[in-house]
Amino acid sequence: MRTEDYILQITHELSGQWTIPVLLALENCGGRFTPLQQQLAIAPARLSDNLKRMCISGLIQHISPHERRHPLLPEYVLTEKGRLYREAARSVQLAEANIGYGRLSAKAWNVPVLLALDFKYERFQEIRLALQHVTPGILSARLDELNTDGLVNKVVTEHPRPSFLYRLNGFAKKPVHQLAADLFSLVR
């Protein structure tokens, strides 16, 4: 797998309301469910669903009752993949702070779309192919939202035929490019 493809995959897996906050808070809470739930102010059922999904994707591991500090209290630890993704999550969080539009990663595909644009994919089909699993409807919605928010410019080109090109807006270029560089350094 090409490094660019791997970075787009990582940032897609980090997308969602709770993945990055859980990765960043898990160790501070000792891997324990209740402290994590209280720190994130998340409903227990929602946290449980997210933890199960993260276990399935290999980011965290549910510790067996014999390995826990208290056999009745659930505990989780980051896997090797989870530690890599936690570092990627820190990079995404820093880029979001530098862009200044809040948690862009809370919506699926926002960060991968921005990175695809940094990787010089400009046409809708190029972006869609680079992101592999994104549906045309979701991609269209994300590009429109990012354009409305001023992070992406939608430009009409006449050659070779009329079509739209998507490019990062000036103030978003540097933080997104730095995010790409940070992620490249993590996965090499």
Residue pairs with C-beta under 8 A, 6 or more apart in sequence:
1 9
3 184
3 187
3 188
4 119
4 130
5 130
5 132
6 187
7 115
7 180
7 183
7 184
7 187
8 112
8 115
8 116
8 130
8 131
8 132
9 132
10 84
10 85
10 88
10 183
10 187
11 88
11 92
11 105
11 111
11 112
11 115
11 183
12 108
12 109
12 111
12 112
12 131
12 133
13 19
13 57
13 59
13 85
14 20
14 23
14 85
14 88
14 89
14 92
14 105
14 111
15 105
15 106
15 107
15 108
15 109
15 110
15 111
15 112
16 50
16 105
16 106
16 108
17 106
18 40
18 42
18 46
18 47
18 50
19 50
19 54
19 59
19 89
19 105
20 89
20 92
20 93
20 103
20 105
21 40
22 36
22 40
22 47
22 50
22 51
22 54
22 60
23 54
23 59
23 78
23 82
23 85
23 86
23 89
24 86
24 89
24 90
24 93
25 36
25 39
25 40
26 36
26 60
26 76
26 77
26 78
26 86
27 78
28 39
29 35
29 36
29 39
30 69
30 75
31 63
31 75
31 76
31 77
32 73
32 74
32 75
33 44
33 47
33 48
33 51
33 73
33 74
33 75
33 76
34 73
36 47
37 44
37 47
40 47
42 50
51 60
51 62
51 76
54 60
54 82
55 61
55 62
55 76
58 79
58 81
58 82
59 78
59 79
59 81
59 82
59 85
60 76
60 77
60 78
60 79
60 82
61 76
61 77
61 78
61 79
61 82
62 74
62 75
62 76
63 74
63 75
63 76
63 77
65 71
65 72
67 75
68 74
68 75
69 75
78 86
84 186
84 187
87 186
88 183
88 186
91 179
91 182
91 183
91 186
92 105
92 111
92 179
93 105
94 179
94 182
95 111
95 175
95 176
95 178
95 179
95 182
96 102
96 103
96 104
96 105
98 174
98 175
98 178
99 151
99 171
99 172
99 175
99 176
101 149
101 151
104 110
104 111
104 114
105 111
107 142
107 145
108 138
109 131
109 134
109 138
109 139
109 142
110 142
110 145
110 146
111 179
112 131
112 134
113 127
113 131
113 139
113 142
113 143
113 146
113 152
114 146
114 151
114 152
114 168
114 172
114 176
114 179
115 176
115 179
115 180
115 183
116 126
116 127
116 130
116 131
117 127
117 152
117 166
117 167
117 168
117 176
118 168
118 173
118 176
118 177
118 179
118 180
119 130
119 180
121 127
121 130
122 165
122 166
122 167
123 163
123 164
123 165
123 166
124 136
124 139
124 140
124 143
124 163
124 164
124 166
127 139
127 143
127 166
128 134
128 136
128 139
131 139
143 152
143 154
143 166
146 152
147 153
147 154
147 166
150 169
151 168
151 169
151 172
152 166
152 167
152 168
152 169
152 172
153 166
153 167
153 168
153 169
154 164
154 165
154 166
155 164
155 165
155 166
155 167
156 162
156 163
156 164
156 165
157 163
157 164
157 165
168 176
